[in-house]
Structures are given as structure tokens and as C-alpha cells.
Amino acid sequence: MTIDECPHCGTCLRGNEIPEERRQYYSYATHYSRVIGQEIRGVYDGVLFWSCPDCGGCWHRWPEGHYLRVRAENYVTTGEIS
């Protein structure tokens, strides 16, 4: 997942630089990400959708038509995570 700015507020989601000697553990990415992966217990065992640490806006991880996108829709549109 690579997204450099929030689709809601436009803030930069690029984090601090990853030290050169550790990049191999991060698929050779150069910077950490500030994007928050949201998991909802009982819905999916993994990241269901993404959110911004600054504005709290949420967006889909899954493409149109994917069954997990349908399951995430309520959380993404309401922004309510409980």
C-alpha cells in the first residue's frame, strides 16, 4: 500500500525516513507510512480499510466489487470504529 497524501484533507502521509540498513525489511521502501490500517474484529482478520491520523478520514483498501469492500462500507462512510 503506497499512498502519499490523504484523499480527504490532503496532508502528507509519508513518515520518517527508514534507516538504510533496515530498508530490506520494508520491501526497500525509503520512508515509513503514517496511514493507519483499521481492523474490525469479527469482520476481517487483517486491515479492512485505511484512515488518516490527522483528519480521521477513511478510505477503502479493496477495489470495487470485492466482498470485503462491501463489508467495510459502513465503517468507511460513517467513520465510526468501535
C-alpha contacts under 8 A as a table, 3 or more apart, distances in Angstrom:
res1	aa1	res2	aa2	distance
3	I	6	C	7.58
3	I	13	L	7.14
4	D	12	C	5.88
4	D	13	L	5.12
4	D	14	R	5.66
5	E	10	G	5.30
5	E	11	T	5.38
5	E	12	C	4.56
5	E	13	L	5.09
5	E	14	R	7.54
6	C	9	C	5.65
6	C	10	G	4.66
6	C	11	T	5.49
6	C	12	C	6.74
6	C	13	L	6.61
6	C	52	C	6.29
6	C	57	G	7.83
7	P	10	G	5.79
7	P	59	W	7.80
8	H	55	C	7.72
8	H	57	G	6.01
9	C	55	C	6.61
9	C	57	G	7.81
11	T	54	D	7.60
13	L	33	S	6.04
13	L	34	R	4.95
13	L	35	V	6.09
13	L	52	C	7.77
14	R	31	H	6.46
14	R	32	Y	6.41
14	R	33	S	5.05
14	R	34	R	5.96
15	G	31	H	5.73
15	G	32	Y	4.64
15	G	33	S	4.83
15	G	34	R	5.37
16	N	31	H	5.55
16	N	32	Y	5.60
16	N	33	S	7.81
17	E	30	T	5.90
17	E	31	H	4.20
17	E	32	Y	6.24
18	I	22	R	6.62
18	I	23	R	6.13
18	I	29	A	7.45
18	I	30	T	5.50
18	I	31	H	4.97
18	I	32	Y	6.11
19	P	22	R	5.46
19	P	23	R	6.46
19	P	30	T	7.93
20	E	23	R	5.45
20	E	30	T	7.85
21	E	24	Q	7.22
22	R	25	Y	5.71
22	R	26	Y	7.25
23	R	26	Y	5.14
23	R	27	S	6.57
23	R	28	Y	4.49
23	R	29	A	5.99
23	R	30	T	6.69
24	Q	27	S	5.54
24	Q	28	Y	4.91
24	Q	29	A	7.98
25	Y	28	Y	6.95
26	Y	29	A	5.66
29	A	32	Y	7.50
34	R	52	C	7.62
34	R	53	P	6.93
35	V	50	W	6.58
35	V	51	S	6.13
35	V	52	C	5.70
35	V	53	P	6.71
36	I	50	W	5.63
36	I	51	S	5.14
36	I	52	C	6.27
36	I	53	P	6.63
37	G	47	V	5.27
37	G	48	L	7.22
37	G	49	F	6.08
37	G	50	W	4.73
37	G	51	S	6.51
38	Q	47	V	5.27
38	Q	48	L	5.81
38	Q	49	F	5.46
38	Q	50	W	5.80
38	Q	51	S	7.03
39	E	44	Y	6.95
39	E	45	D	7.00
39	E	46	G	5.68
39	E	47	V	4.81
39	E	48	L	5.43
39	E	49	F	7.36
40	I	43	V	5.56
40	I	44	Y	6.29
40	I	45	D	7.60
40	I	47	V	7.95
40	I	48	L	6.99
40	I	81	I	7.80
41	R	44	Y	6.46
41	R	45	D	6.86
42	G	45	D	7.46
43	V	71	R	7.26
44	Y	47	V	7.48
44	Y	48	L	6.49
44	Y	68	L	7.87
47	V	50	W	7.53
47	V	61	R	7.91
48	L	60	H	7.69
48	L	61	R	6.49
48	L	62	W	7.89
48	L	68	L	7.19
48	L	69	R	7.89
48	L	72	A	6.32
49	F	58	C	7.04
49	F	59	W	6.08
49	F	60	H	4.96
49	F	61	R	4.82
49	F	62	W	7.60
49	F	72	A	6.78
49	F	76	V	7.19
50	W	58	C	5.60
50	W	59	W	5.45
50	W	60	H	6.34
50	W	61	R	6.35
51	S	56	G	5.85
51	S	57	G	5.47
51	S	58	C	4.24
51	S	59	W	6.37
52	C	55	C	5.79
52	C	56	G	4.87
52	C	57	G	5.42
52	C	58	C	6.58
53	P	56	G	5.73
56	G	79	G	7.53
57	G	79	G	6.88
58	C	76	V	5.21
58	C	77	T	7.51
58	C	79	G	6.29
59	W	76	V	5.83
60	H	63	P	7.51
60	H	69	R	6.66
60	H	72	A	7.43
60	H	73	E	7.87
60	H	76	V	6.84
61	R	69	R	7.33
62	W	66	H	6.27
62	W	68	L	6.61
62	W	69	R	5.21
63	P	66	H	5.77
63	P	69	R	6.74
64	E	69	R	6.84
65	G	69	R	7.03
65	G	70	V	7.49
66	H	69	R	5.34
66	H	70	V	6.83
67	Y	70	V	5.24
67	Y	71	R	6.52
68	L	71	R	4.90
68	L	72	A	6.10
69	R	72	A	5.06
69	R	73	E	6.04
70	V	73	E	5.23
71	R	74	N	7.25
72	A	75	Y	5.51
72	A	76	V	6.16
73	E	76	V	5.17
73	E	77	T	6.03
74	N	77	T	5.37
74	N	78	T	5.97
74	N	79	G	7.92
75	Y	78	T	5.42
75	Y	79	G	5.31
75	Y	80	E	5.64
75	Y	81	I	6.49
76	V	79	G	5.27
76	V	80	E	7.75
